[in-house]
Amino acid sequence: MAWYLTYTIAYFAVMFAIGFYYFFKVKSSDEYLIANWNMGFWSITGTIISTCAGAAVFIGWVGMGYSVGISGFVKFALPATIFSMILIYFFSKPLRRQRLYTLADLFAERFGARVGLIPSIFSAFVYSVPTAALQIVGMGTLFTMVFGIPHEGAILLSFALILGFTILGGLVATIVTDALQSVIVIVGIVLLFFAAIRFAGGPSAIIANSDAGHLSPFGPDGVTEVLVFALTVGPFYLVWQSIWQRIFASRTEGIAIRAGLTGFAIFTVIALLPYLIGLSAVQFVPQGMRPDLIFSYLTVELLPPALGGIVVVGLLSALMTGADSFILQGSSNLAEDLYRRLFKPQATEAEKMRAARLSVVIISVLSLLVAFLMTDIISAYQWALRISATTLVIPFLAVMFWRRATSKGCASSMLSAIVVTVIWPLVGTGIDPVIPGMLTCLIVLVVVSTMTRHSPQECPRAVYWEDLPTAEKRAKTVPAAEEAAAVV
């Protein structure tokens, strides 16, 4: 217990010291929300690793490796990294040039502020809130299991720590600490991996004693089932705003691409380890143990406290970085897309900073309520992925490549996709709702756009080749010296 407590106190002391440093250093909302578009290679690489390695990696994917084996990696982790790398490689340059804050910012500049409200609401409330709640619950569960804190108190403590750090330094502090936390995450998961493999008797014993279904990359349901699942979950990562923020925050387009691809290449290797840990655990954990408890059981039982404490801090790092990233994602939607764009376009810098920090509080409190009240956050998170993918992916591609897309076509396609995705399970066809949802979105977008004209609020450009006005306007607000400065 002493080792765990010492490591935990030291970890949060360092985190809050960095947070307070940036609380006094950050002077503008651009720095707070988007790191002033000025972060360097290793900062972006580290923050991508840390942001991706949240509660799902440590808790969910270890449990999935225990339950289904290697096929979980092919169904969940691999599609996420592939589609994220597609986003980074093909879209970083045109997106980074626009000097935007959010996905909704892109839609609003292209189609008008009202259309931008739809992705903003989705990003802030449908995705960010339940995802941040999942991190709060994960951290609370860890405090309960390791330190014996009652569940409600552990949830409140987690909320206070996450909110306290996030509100201090914004995205700059988050990215800087993420770069440091990525090392802790990697060390923690590697330690547990080698301990689990050793305790299970080595790779040959694991292979000999495992079911064929656990060892198959496609599991008992075969390649078709895995591919269908991957292609319905993967497209969401084209519109995952946490990665968009890292693209926008990069100092240059080249850094956005190189750091993004490097971060995801490293994460792909890391993402395989939890599944192998879970696969190893089948050999020796008590039968009937809940999959979400496998990680904590292995940490306590297999490692001496001096090493187990490092793994616990690795999990805390993953949960903290996931939570603050998702909270900042939602807060940027509220502060930039709603407050600045709709309510007070001429807000002063002080007003924008107050709005940004107030937005952090709002998203954090909503996440706390979800953590307390919702009984099945995982299902809510999966539905958030589905609805976001069916609603946003096709319009995003239209923004990038099709000048003829209109605001009415975009709005009607998103609303139609929501309806179809939500009601499709009631039809009972067995087809994943993402498929009819995205088809509906595509058909409605094309049909309505060809039947309507661009509104005066639109900027009808194919953003992959043509810049929006923000590209030039916001570039002028960043001093040349600051643009060239190196940020750790």
TABEL-V990325 format. One record per residue. N is the residue number from 1. RES is the residue in one small letter. SS is DSSP state (A for helix, B for strand, O for the rest). OMEGA is omega in whole degrees, 0 to 359 (none if undefined). Layout:
BEGIN
N:RES:SS:OMEGA ; N:RES:SS:OMEGA
END
This chain:
BEGIN
1:m:O:183 ; 2:a:A:178 ; 3:w:A:181 ; 4:y:A:182 ; 5:l:A:180 ; 6:t:A:179 ; 7:y:A:183 ; 8:t:A:180 ; 9:i:A:179 ; 10:a:A:180 ; 11:y:A:182 ; 12:f:A:176 ; 13:a:A:178 ; 14:v:A:181 ; 15:m:A:183 ; 16:f:A:174 ; 17:a:A:177 ; 18:i:A:179 ; 19:g:A:179 ; 20:f:A:178 ; 21:y:A:181 ; 22:y:A:174 ; 23:f:A:180 ; 24:f:A:184 ; 25:k:A:184 ; 26:v:O:185 ; 27:k:O:184 ; 28:s:O:178 ; 29:s:A:176 ; 30:d:A:176 ; 31:e:A:185 ; 32:y:A:187 ; 33:l:A:188 ; 34:i:A:177 ; 35:a:A:177 ; 36:n:A:179 ; 37:w:A:194 ; 38:n:O:181 ; 39:m:B:185 ; 40:g:O:188 ; 41:f:A:186 ; 42:w:A:176 ; 43:s:A:180 ; 44:i:A:177 ; 45:t:A:182 ; 46:g:A:182 ; 47:t:A:176 ; 48:i:A:178 ; 49:i:A:183 ; 50:s:A:182 ; 51:t:A:181 ; 52:c:A:184 ; 53:a:O:180 ; 54:g:O:182 ; 55:a:A:182 ; 56:a:A:184 ; 57:v:A:186 ; 58:f:A:186 ; 59:i:A:186 ; 60:g:A:186 ; 61:w:A:171 ; 62:v:A:177 ; 63:g:A:179 ; 64:m:A:176 ; 65:g:A:177 ; 66:y:A:186 ; 67:s:A:188 ; 68:v:O:178 ; 69:g:O:188 ; 70:i:O:182 ; 71:s:A:177 ; 72:g:A:178 ; 73:f:A:181 ; 74:v:A:183 ; 75:k:A:188 ; 76:f:A:189 ; 77:a:A:184 ; 78:l:A:177 ; 79:p:A:180 ; 80:a:A:182 ; 81:t:A:181 ; 82:i:A:181 ; 83:f:A:177 ; 84:s:A:179 ; 85:m:A:173 ; 86:i:A:177 ; 87:l:A:184 ; 88:i:A:186 ; 89:y:A:187 ; 90:f:A:190 ; 91:f:A:182 ; 92:s:A:184 ; 93:k:A:181 ; 94:p:A:180 ; 95:l:A:182 ; 96:r:A:182 ; 97:r:A:185 ; 98:q:O:180 ; 99:r:O:181 ; 100:l:O:179 ; 101:y:O:190 ; 102:t:O:171 ; 103:l:A:179 ; 104:a:A:176 ; 105:d:A:177 ; 106:l:A:180 ; 107:f:A:182 ; 108:a:A:178 ; 109:e:A:183 ; 110:r:A:188 ; 111:f:A:185 ; 112:g:O:188 ; 113:a:A:184 ; 114:r:A:178 ; 115:v:A:178 ; 116:g:A:178 ; 117:l:A:186 ; 118:i:A:177 ; 119:p:A:178 ; 120:s:A:179 ; 121:i:A:178 ; 122:f:A:183 ; 123:s:A:185 ; 124:a:A:191 ; 125:f:A:183 ; 126:v:A:182 ; 127:y:A:189 ; 128:s:A:185 ; 129:v:A:180 ; 130:p:A:180 ; 131:t:A:175 ; 132:a:A:177 ; 133:a:A:178 ; 134:l:A:178 ; 135:q:A:178 ; 136:i:A:179 ; 137:v:A:179 ; 138:g:A:179 ; 139:m:A:178 ; 140:g:A:178 ; 141:t:A:179 ; 142:l:A:178 ; 143:f:A:179 ; 144:t:A:185 ; 145:m:A:185 ; 146:v:A:186 ; 147:f:A:178 ; 148:g:O:179 ; 149:i:O:178 ; 150:p:O:189 ; 151:h:A:182 ; 152:e:A:178 ; 153:g:A:179 ; 154:a:A:178 ; 155:i:A:180 ; 156:l:A:178 ; 157:l:A:179 ; 158:s:A:179 ; 159:f:A:183 ; 160:a:A:180 ; 161:l:A:181 ; 162:i:A:180 ; 163:l:A:182 ; 164:g:A:180 ; 165:f:A:185 ; 166:t:A:185 ; 167:i:A:185 ; 168:l:A:192 ; 169:g:A:178 ; 170:g:A:187 ; 171:l:A:179 ; 172:v:A:179 ; 173:a:A:179 ; 174:t:A:182 ; 175:i:A:180 ; 176:v:A:179 ; 177:t:A:177 ; 178:d:A:179 ; 179:a:A:177 ; 180:l:A:183 ; 181:q:A:179 ; 182:s:A:178 ; 183:v:A:179 ; 184:i:A:179 ; 185:v:A:182 ; 186:i:A:180 ; 187:v:A:182 ; 188:g:A:184 ; 189:i:A:178 ; 190:v:A:177 ; 191:l:A:181 ; 192:l:A:179 ; 193:f:A:182 ; 194:f:A:178 ; 195:a:A:181 ; 196:a:A:179 ; 197:i:A:181 ; 198:r:A:183 ; 199:f:A:180 ; 200:a:O:177 ; 201:g:O:179 ; 202:g:O:183 ; 203:p:A:182 ; 204:s:A:179 ; 205:a:A:179 ; 206:i:A:180 ; 207:i:A:182 ; 208:a:A:187 ; 209:n:A:182 ; 210:s:O:174 ; 211:d:O:179 ; 212:a:A:180 ; 213:g:A:178 ; 214:h:A:182 ; 215:l:A:182 ; 216:s:O:177 ; 217:p:O:181 ; 218:f:O:175 ; 219:g:O:183 ; 220:p:O:185 ; 221:d:O:175 ; 222:g:A:188 ; 223:v:A:182 ; 224:t:A:180 ; 225:e:A:182 ; 226:v:A:181 ; 227:l:A:178 ; 228:v:A:180 ; 229:f:A:181 ; 230:a:A:183 ; 231:l:A:174 ; 232:t:A:178 ; 233:v:A:187 ; 234:g:A:184 ; 235:p:A:178 ; 236:f:A:187 ; 237:y:A:170 ; 238:l:A:182 ; 239:v:O:178 ; 240:w:O:189 ; 241:q:A:178 ; 242:s:A:177 ; 243:i:A:175 ; 244:w:A:180 ; 245:q:A:180 ; 246:r:A:175 ; 247:i:A:181 ; 248:f:A:185 ; 249:a:A:182 ; 250:s:B:183 ; 251:r:O:180 ; 252:t:O:176 ; 253:e:A:179 ; 254:g:A:178 ; 255:i:A:179 ; 256:a:A:182 ; 257:i:A:185 ; 258:r:A:181 ; 259:a:A:180 ; 260:g:A:180 ; 261:l:A:178 ; 262:t:A:180 ; 263:g:A:181 ; 264:f:A:175 ; 265:a:A:177 ; 266:i:A:182 ; 267:f:A:179 ; 268:t:A:177 ; 269:v:A:180 ; 270:i:A:185 ; 271:a:A:178 ; 272:l:A:185 ; 273:l:A:179 ; 274:p:A:178 ; 275:y:A:177 ; 276:l:A:176 ; 277:i:A:178 ; 278:g:A:178 ; 279:l:A:177 ; 280:s:A:184 ; 281:a:A:178 ; 282:v:O:186 ; 283:q:O:190 ; 284:f:O:180 ; 285:v:O:179 ; 286:p:O:179 ; 287:q:O:178 ; 288:g:O:179 ; 289:m:O:178 ; 290:r:O:182 ; 291:p:A:183 ; 292:d:A:178 ; 293:l:A:184 ; 294:i:A:183 ; 295:f:A:182 ; 296:s:A:179 ; 297:y:A:181 ; 298:l:A:181 ; 299:t:A:184 ; 300:v:A:188 ; 301:e:A:188 ; 302:l:A:188 ; 303:l:O:171 ; 304:p:O:185 ; 305:p:A:181 ; 306:a:A:176 ; 307:l:A:178 ; 308:g:A:178 ; 309:g:A:177 ; 310:i:A:179 ; 311:v:A:178 ; 312:v:A:178 ; 313:v:A:174 ; 314:g:A:177 ; 315:l:A:177 ; 316:l:A:179 ; 317:s:A:180 ; 318:a:A:181 ; 319:l:A:181 ; 320:m:A:183 ; 321:t:A:175 ; 322:g:A:183 ; 323:a:A:183 ; 324:d:A:177 ; 325:s:A:182 ; 326:f:A:177 ; 327:i:A:178 ; 328:l:A:175 ; 329:q:A:179 ; 330:g:A:182 ; 331:s:A:177 ; 332:s:A:174 ; 333:n:A:181 ; 334:l:A:186 ; 335:a:A:185 ; 336:e:A:187 ; 337:d:A:183 ; 338:l:A:187 ; 339:y:A:186 ; 340:r:A:187 ; 341:r:A:187 ; 342:l:A:189 ; 343:f:A:184 ; 344:k:O:181 ; 345:p:O:182 ; 346:q:O:182 ; 347:a:O:176 ; 348:t:O:180 ; 349:e:A:179 ; 350:a:A:179 ; 351:e:A:179 ; 352:k:A:177 ; 353:m:A:178 ; 354:r:A:179 ; 355:a:A:180 ; 356:a:A:181 ; 357:r:A:175 ; 358:l:A:178 ; 359:s:A:175 ; 360:v:A:179 ; 361:v:A:182 ; 362:i:A:180 ; 363:i:A:180 ; 364:s:A:180 ; 365:v:A:177 ; 366:l:A:178 ; 367:s:A:177 ; 368:l:A:179 ; 369:l:A:178 ; 370:v:A:180 ; 371:a:A:180 ; 372:f:A:193 ; 373:l:A:185 ; 374:m:O:183 ; 375:t:O:183 ; 376:d:O:183 ; 377:i:A:181 ; 378:i:A:178 ; 379:s:A:178 ; 380:a:A:179 ; 381:y:A:179 ; 382:q:A:177 ; 383:w:A:176 ; 384:a:A:177 ; 385:l:A:183 ; 386:r:A:184 ; 387:i:A:179 ; 388:s:A:181 ; 389:a:A:183 ; 390:t:A:185 ; 391:t:A:194 ; 392:l:A:188 ; 393:v:A:181 ; 394:i:A:176 ; 395:p:A:177 ; 396:f:A:179 ; 397:l:A:177 ; 398:a:A:177 ; 399:v:A:185 ; 400:m:A:192 ; 401:f:A:189 ; 402:w:O:180 ; 403:r:O:186 ; 404:r:O:179 ; 405:a:O:183 ; 406:t:O:179 ; 407:s:A:178 ; 408:k:A:178 ; 409:g:A:181 ; 410:c:A:182 ; 411:a:A:182 ; 412:s:A:179 ; 413:s:A:180 ; 414:m:A:180 ; 415:l:A:178 ; 416:s:A:180 ; 417:a:A:178 ; 418:i:A:183 ; 419:v:A:182 ; 420:v:A:182 ; 421:t:A:183 ; 422:v:A:185 ; 423:i:A:185 ; 424:w:A:179 ; 425:p:A:180 ; 426:l:A:181 ; 427:v:A:177 ; 428:g:O:180 ; 429:t:O:185 ; 430:g:O:178 ; 431:i:O:180 ; 432:d:O:183 ; 433:p:A:178 ; 434:v:A:184 ; 435:i:A:177 ; 436:p:A:179 ; 437:g:A:180 ; 438:m:A:176 ; 439:l:A:177 ; 440:t:A:180 ; 441:c:A:181 ; 442:l:A:183 ; 443:i:A:182 ; 444:v:A:180 ; 445:l:A:182 ; 446:v:A:184 ; 447:v:A:183 ; 448:v:A:180 ; 449:s:A:180 ; 450:t:A:181 ; 451:m:A:183 ; 452:t:O:179 ; 453:r:O:176 ; 454:h:O:177 ; 455:s:O:180 ; 456:p:O:182 ; 457:q:O:185 ; 458:e:O:171 ; 459:c:O:190 ; 460:p:O:179 ; 461:r:O:172 ; 462:a:O:194 ; 463:v:O:177 ; 464:y:O:181 ; 465:w:O:187 ; 466:e:O:181 ; 467:d:O:171 ; 468:l:O:179 ; 469:p:A:181 ; 470:t:A:183 ; 471:a:A:180 ; 472:e:A:186 ; 473:k:A:183 ; 474:r:O:178 ; 475:a:A:181 ; 476:k:A:182 ; 477:t:A:180 ; 478:v:O:181 ; 479:p:O:183 ; 480:a:A:181 ; 481:a:A:180 ; 482:e:A:179 ; 483:e:A:183 ; 484:a:A:185 ; 485:a:O:177 ; 486:a:O:177 ; 487:v:O:183 ; 488:v:O:none
END
